[in-house]
Amino acid sequence: MALSAGEAGDRLDKTLAAQLLDLSRARVQALMAAGMVSLGDHACRDPSAKAMAGTYTLLIPPPEPADPQPEAIALSVLFEDQHLIVVNKPAGIAVHPGPGTPSGTLVNALLHHCGDSLSGIGGVARPGIVHRLDKDTSGVMVAAKSDVAHAGLSKLFAAHDIDRVYLALTRGAPPQAKGTIDTQIGRSSHDRKKMAVLKSGGRRAVTHYAVQQRFGPVAKPLAARVACTLETGRTHQIRVHLASLGTPCLGDGTYGSGAPAGAVKAEVEAAGLTRQALHAAVLGFVHPVTGAVLRFEVSPPADMQALEAGLAQL
């Protein structure tokens, strides 16, 4: 990784972590301590040293592979053939094992349901997985059961040739009835666990949105139902983009800074919503093997439906 003169001068660990979106600052520090970071022939072991212009080499050892086991977790299957499976993922279940969630994931459920037929391209920890939803986001997901389907689906997602529509219940309403949010998204410089809209760096993220309904006073809506169509699929993209408009998803403890109006807060509590009010409602694509045009649409789960019913009374 090359640093220009303009990027040099700050702490080395902070500078490298800002450039490497997939690595936390603590991870960079651990790599430095292990002698895995060098500038030319010189090992860089001091995290507090000033970053210098030049080409840095980071040797990242492969992670210990997870070995998820099949678990008898109920699946809501919308479609299945020998090549792929489409499910309605409930909120509260992670897609694949990771720190803090070694089991009880969608992968564990798929391994039990599909047996050895899941595509192995995704690796031991993520068999069949070609895209993901946040743990607390519900909705439609597709997984590959054959390698040819895995490769084909991956190409569709990479080319953005997938129809993906999410429904969000937001605090307040976006200022425009519809629009496009086109920004760069990357790790927040203030909190490495969060993503943020960046002025430079990161990756381009594009979300098209349309306000379907406003709740509360016409002049100043207290909440809204917003349909978001993804052109790209970055981590936390919709949550970050809606928050950037000042209208985060209700119930979003990570990006929903600021409390909703008292009446909205009461409805959130009455509905039992304990997550971000975000649901992957539509997934459409051309079957990568058969060529069939597939489109799946599922209604939001009970917590979001109850919340919307309550908001409609405001």
C-alpha positions as CSV (number, residue, x, y, z in Angstrom):
1,M,0.0,0.0,0.0
2,A,1.5,3.3,-1.1
3,L,1.3,6.5,1.0
4,S,1.8,9.9,-0.6
5,A,3.6,12.8,1.1
6,G,0.2,14.4,1.8
7,E,-1.0,11.3,3.6
8,A,2.1,11.0,5.8
9,G,2.8,12.7,9.1
10,D,0.1,11.3,11.4
11,R,0.5,8.1,13.6
12,L,1.3,5.1,11.5
13,D,-1.4,2.8,13.0
14,K,-4.1,5.5,12.5
15,T,-3.0,6.2,8.9
16,L,-2.9,2.6,7.9
17,A,-6.2,1.8,9.5
18,A,-7.8,4.8,7.7
19,Q,-6.5,3.5,4.3
20,L,-7.4,-0.2,4.9
21,L,-11.2,-0.3,5.5
22,D,-11.2,-4.0,6.3
23,L,-8.8,-3.7,9.2
24,S,-9.4,-2.1,12.5
25,R,-6.7,0.1,14.2
26,A,-6.3,-2.6,16.9
27,R,-5.8,-5.2,14.1
28,V,-3.1,-3.0,12.5
29,Q,-1.4,-2.6,15.8
30,A,-1.4,-6.4,16.3
31,L,0.1,-7.0,12.9
32,M,2.8,-4.4,13.6
33,A,3.7,-6.1,16.9
34,A,4.0,-9.4,15.0
35,G,6.4,-7.8,12.5
36,M,3.9,-8.1,9.7
37,V,4.2,-4.5,8.6
38,S,7.2,-3.1,6.8
39,L,8.4,-0.1,4.8
40,G,10.9,-1.4,2.3
41,D,13.2,-3.7,4.3
42,H,12.4,-2.0,7.6
43,A,9.9,-3.7,9.9
44,C,7.5,-1.1,11.4
45,R,6.7,-2.2,15.0
46,D,5.9,1.2,16.7
47,P,2.3,2.1,16.2
48,S,2.9,5.7,17.4
49,A,5.7,6.3,14.8
50,K,4.9,8.9,12.2
51,A,3.7,7.6,8.9
52,M,6.2,8.2,6.1
53,A,5.7,8.4,2.3
54,G,6.4,5.2,0.6
55,T,5.1,1.7,-0.1
56,Y,4.1,-0.3,3.0
57,T,3.8,-4.1,2.9
58,L,1.3,-5.8,5.2
59,L,1.4,-9.6,5.6
60,I,-2.0,-10.7,6.8
61,P,-2.1,-14.4,8.0
62,P,-5.2,-16.2,6.8
63,P,-8.0,-16.4,9.5
64,E,-8.6,-19.6,11.3
65,P,-11.5,-21.1,9.3
66,A,-14.8,-21.5,11.1
67,D,-16.4,-24.9,11.0
68,P,-20.1,-24.2,11.3
69,Q,-22.2,-27.2,12.1
70,P,-25.7,-28.0,10.8
71,E,-28.4,-26.8,13.1
72,A,-32.1,-27.5,13.0
73,I,-33.2,-23.9,12.7
74,A,-36.5,-23.2,10.9
75,L,-36.3,-21.7,7.5
76,S,-39.0,-19.8,5.5
77,V,-38.2,-21.1,2.0
78,L,-39.6,-19.1,-0.8
79,F,-37.9,-21.0,-3.7
80,E,-35.5,-23.9,-4.0
81,D,-34.1,-26.0,-6.8
82,Q,-30.8,-27.9,-7.3
83,H,-28.9,-24.7,-7.8
84,L,-30.1,-22.1,-5.3
85,I,-32.4,-21.4,-2.4
86,V,-34.3,-18.2,-1.6
87,V,-35.4,-17.6,2.0
88,N,-37.1,-15.0,4.1
89,K,-34.6,-14.2,6.8
90,P,-36.0,-13.2,10.2
91,A,-34.5,-10.3,12.1
92,G,-32.1,-11.3,14.9
93,I,-30.3,-14.1,13.0
94,A,-26.8,-13.4,11.6
95,V,-26.1,-14.6,8.1
96,H,-22.8,-16.4,8.8
97,P,-20.6,-17.2,11.9
98,G,-18.4,-14.5,13.2
99,P,-17.1,-13.0,16.4
100,G,-19.8,-13.3,19.0
101,T,-22.0,-15.5,16.8
102,P,-20.3,-18.9,16.4
103,S,-23.6,-20.6,15.9
104,G,-27.3,-20.0,15.3
105,T,-26.7,-18.4,12.0
106,L,-28.4,-18.7,8.6
107,V,-25.4,-20.7,7.4
108,N,-26.0,-23.2,10.2
109,A,-29.6,-23.5,9.2
110,L,-28.7,-23.9,5.5
111,L,-26.2,-26.6,6.2
112,H,-28.9,-28.6,8.0
113,H,-31.5,-28.0,5.3
114,C,-29.3,-28.4,2.2
115,G,-26.7,-30.8,3.5
116,D,-23.6,-31.1,1.3
117,S,-25.3,-29.4,-1.7
118,L,-24.3,-25.9,-0.6
119,S,-21.8,-24.3,-2.9
120,G,-18.3,-24.4,-1.4
121,I,-17.0,-21.3,-3.2
122,G,-17.8,-19.1,-0.2
123,G,-15.3,-21.0,1.9
124,V,-15.8,-23.0,5.0
125,A,-17.4,-20.1,7.0
126,R,-19.7,-18.8,4.3
127,P,-20.8,-21.7,2.1
128,G,-23.3,-20.6,-0.5
129,I,-23.4,-17.0,0.6
130,V,-23.3,-14.4,-2.2
131,H,-24.7,-11.4,-0.3
132,R,-25.9,-10.6,3.2
133,L,-28.3,-8.8,5.4
134,D,-27.5,-7.2,8.7
135,K,-28.4,-9.4,11.7
136,D,-31.3,-7.2,12.6
137,T,-32.6,-6.6,9.1
138,S,-35.3,-9.0,7.9
139,G,-36.2,-10.1,4.4
140,V,-35.4,-11.9,1.2
141,M,-32.0,-13.6,0.6
142,V,-30.6,-16.0,-1.9
143,A,-27.9,-18.6,-1.4
144,A,-26.1,-20.8,-3.9
145,K,-26.3,-24.6,-3.8
146,S,-24.1,-25.2,-6.8
147,D,-20.8,-23.6,-7.8
148,V,-22.1,-22.6,-11.2
149,A,-25.0,-20.7,-9.5
150,H,-22.6,-19.2,-7.0
151,A,-20.4,-17.8,-9.8
152,G,-23.4,-16.6,-11.7
153,L,-25.1,-14.9,-8.8
154,S,-21.8,-13.2,-7.8
155,K,-21.5,-11.7,-11.3
156,L,-25.1,-10.4,-11.1
157,F,-24.4,-8.7,-7.8
158,A,-21.1,-7.3,-9.0
159,A,-22.8,-5.9,-12.1
160,H,-25.7,-4.5,-9.9
161,D,-28.0,-6.5,-12.1
162,I,-30.3,-7.4,-9.2
163,D,-33.6,-5.9,-8.2
164,R,-33.4,-5.1,-4.5
165,V,-36.0,-3.0,-2.7
166,Y,-36.0,-2.4,1.0
167,L,-38.7,-0.8,3.2
168,A,-37.7,1.5,6.0
169,L,-39.7,3.3,8.7
170,T,-37.8,6.5,9.4
171,R,-37.7,9.2,12.0
172,G,-39.2,12.1,10.2
173,A,-39.4,12.1,6.4
174,P,-36.8,12.9,3.8
175,P,-37.2,16.4,2.4
176,Q,-37.9,15.2,-1.1
177,A,-40.6,12.8,-2.2
178,K,-38.0,10.8,-4.1
179,G,-34.3,11.1,-4.9
180,T,-30.9,9.5,-5.2
181,I,-28.2,9.4,-2.6
182,D,-24.8,9.1,-4.3
183,T,-21.9,9.2,-1.9
184,Q,-18.7,7.5,-0.8
185,I,-19.0,5.2,2.1
186,G,-16.3,3.8,4.3
187,R,-15.2,3.3,7.9
188,S,-16.0,6.2,10.2
189,S,-12.8,7.9,11.4
190,H,-14.5,8.4,14.8
191,D,-15.8,4.9,15.4
192,R,-14.3,1.9,13.4
193,K,-17.3,-0.2,14.1
194,K,-19.5,2.2,12.1
195,M,-19.7,3.2,8.4
196,A,-20.0,6.8,7.3
197,V,-20.4,9.1,4.3
198,L,-16.9,10.2,3.4
199,K,-15.7,13.3,1.5
200,S,-12.9,11.2,0.0
201,G,-11.9,7.5,0.0
202,G,-14.3,4.7,0.7
203,R,-16.4,3.1,-2.0
204,R,-19.2,4.6,-4.1
205,A,-22.7,3.9,-2.8
206,V,-25.9,4.7,-4.6
207,T,-29.4,4.4,-3.1
208,H,-32.6,5.5,-4.9
209,Y,-35.5,6.3,-2.4
210,A,-39.2,7.1,-2.6
211,V,-41.3,8.2,0.3
212,Q,-44.4,6.0,0.2
213,Q,-46.2,7.5,3.2
214,R,-45.8,10.2,5.8
215,F,-47.1,10.0,9.3
216,G,-48.1,12.9,11.6
217,P,-48.6,16.5,10.7
218,V,-48.3,17.3,7.0
219,A,-46.1,20.3,7.6
220,K,-43.6,18.3,9.7
221,P,-44.0,14.6,9.5
222,L,-43.0,12.6,12.5
223,A,-42.2,9.4,10.6
224,A,-42.4,7.9,7.1
225,R,-42.3,4.7,5.2
226,V,-39.6,4.9,2.6
227,A,-38.8,2.4,-0.2
228,C,-35.1,2.2,-1.0
229,T,-33.7,0.6,-4.2
230,L,-30.1,-0.4,-4.1
231,E,-27.8,0.3,-7.0
232,T,-24.8,-0.8,-5.0
233,G,-24.6,-2.9,-1.9
234,R,-22.2,-1.5,0.7
235,T,-22.1,-2.4,4.4
236,H,-25.0,-0.6,6.2
237,Q,-25.6,1.4,3.0
238,I,-29.3,2.2,3.5
239,R,-28.9,2.9,7.2
240,V,-26.0,5.3,6.6
241,H,-27.7,7.0,3.7
242,L,-31.0,7.6,5.4
243,A,-29.2,8.9,8.5
244,S,-27.3,11.3,6.2
245,L,-30.6,12.8,5.3
246,G,-31.4,13.3,8.9
247,T,-34.1,10.6,8.8
248,P,-32.5,7.4,10.2
249,C,-34.4,4.1,10.5
250,L,-36.5,4.0,13.6
251,G,-34.9,1.7,16.2
252,D,-31.4,2.0,14.8
253,G,-29.2,2.2,17.8
254,T,-26.1,2.6,15.7
255,Y,-27.0,5.3,13.2
256,G,-30.2,6.7,14.7
257,S,-28.7,9.6,16.7
258,G,-31.4,11.7,18.4
259,A,-34.7,10.5,19.8
260,P,-37.9,10.4,17.8
261,A,-40.9,12.5,18.8
262,G,-42.6,11.2,22.0
263,A,-45.6,9.9,20.1
264,V,-43.3,7.9,17.8
265,K,-41.2,6.6,20.6
266,A,-44.4,5.3,22.3
267,E,-45.4,3.5,19.1
268,V,-42.0,1.9,18.7
269,E,-42.3,0.6,22.3
270,A,-45.9,-0.6,21.8
271,A,-44.9,-2.5,18.6
272,G,-42.1,-4.2,20.4
273,L,-39.5,-3.0,17.9
274,T,-36.0,-3.6,19.3
275,R,-34.1,-3.3,16.0
276,Q,-33.7,-1.0,13.0
277,A,-37.0,-0.8,11.1
278,L,-35.6,-2.1,7.8
279,H,-36.8,-5.0,5.7
280,A,-35.6,-6.4,2.4
281,A,-38.9,-6.6,0.7
282,V,-38.0,-7.4,-2.9
283,L,-35.4,-9.5,-4.6
284,G,-35.5,-10.1,-8.3
285,F,-32.9,-11.6,-10.7
286,V,-32.4,-13.9,-13.7
287,H,-31.7,-17.5,-12.6
288,P,-28.0,-17.9,-13.4
289,V,-28.4,-21.4,-14.7
290,T,-31.9,-21.8,-16.1
291,G,-32.4,-18.2,-17.3
292,A,-35.8,-18.0,-15.6
293,V,-36.8,-14.5,-14.4
294,L,-37.4,-14.7,-10.6
295,R,-38.9,-12.1,-8.3
296,F,-39.8,-12.5,-4.7
297,E,-41.7,-10.0,-2.5
298,V,-42.4,-10.5,1.2
299,S,-44.3,-8.3,3.6
300,P,-42.5,-6.8,6.7
301,P,-42.6,-8.9,9.9
302,A,-45.0,-8.3,12.7
303,D,-42.9,-5.7,14.6
304,M,-42.7,-3.4,11.6
305,Q,-46.4,-4.0,10.6
306,A,-47.5,-3.2,14.2
307,L,-45.3,0.0,14.2
308,E,-46.7,1.2,10.9
309,A,-50.3,0.6,12.1
310,G,-49.6,2.7,15.1
311,L,-47.8,5.4,13.2
312,A,-50.9,5.6,10.9
313,Q,-52.9,6.8,13.9
314,L,-50.7,9.8,14.5
